[in-house]
Amino acid sequence: GGYERVKGEVLEDVFLARHVKASGGRLLAADGKELFSIRMYHSLDEIWNGWKKNMFTAMRKSVPRAVFHIAAVLAFLVT
């Protein structure tokens, strides 16, 4: 249980939240930006690779879902 169950996942926070919800638990999202800051990426290449990995995993590794979301974002940016 707990973190031990998800520690090998790319998006361990997402998978932990899914397990909590599946077991009937409650979740709370809180804004911690006043408490600390983190710099995850230092270059455009790191940003691209990090987001590509994280977003594809968040979309449950579904190519059709990824294509849909990319198209939706592009449509939003163009209009």
N, C-alpha and C positions, 0 to 999 in steps of 0.2 A: 503494500500500500504506500500511500504518500509519494514523495518525490522519487523514492527508489524505483517506483513503477514506471516513471517517465524519463529518467535521467539520460537515456540514450537517444531521445528524440531531438530533432532539430528545433522544433517549437515546443519545448517542454512545458512552457507556461500554458499554451493552448491545450495540449493533451491533458495536463493536470486539471484544468478547468473542465474539460469534457468528462473526466472521470468523476470529479466532484459532483457535477450536474447529474450524471448517470446514476450515481449512488444516492440521489435525493438531497444533496447538499445545496447550499446557497452561495452565490458569488457576489462580490462587491468590487467594483472597479474604482480606484481612488487616484487622484491626481497628486503625484509625488514630486512634481518639478521644482517645488520650492525647497525640497529636502536634499536633493543631490542632482548631479548631472553626469552624463556618460557620453563619451565620444566613441561611437562604434566603428566608424569608418574614417579613413584619412585620404581617400582618393575617389575619383569617379568610378574607377574600376572596382574598388572594394564595395562601393555603394551598389553598383549594378549586380555584382555577384552575390552580395548579401541579400538584397531584396529579391533577386531571382530565386534563390534557394528558399527563402522564407515564404514568399508569396505562393510559390508553386506547392509547397508543403501545406500551407494554410488552405489551399484550394483542394486539398486531399488528393494531390497528384493527378488531377483530372485535366487533360489537355483541352477538352471542350469547355470546361468551366474557366480555365485560364484564358482561352481565346475570347470567350464572352466578356470577361472582366477587362481584358486589354482593349477590346472594341468599345466597351462602355466608357472607359477612361478617355480613349481617343475621341469618341463622339462628344464627350463633355468638354474636352479641350478645344475642339474645333468650333463648337457652337457658342 
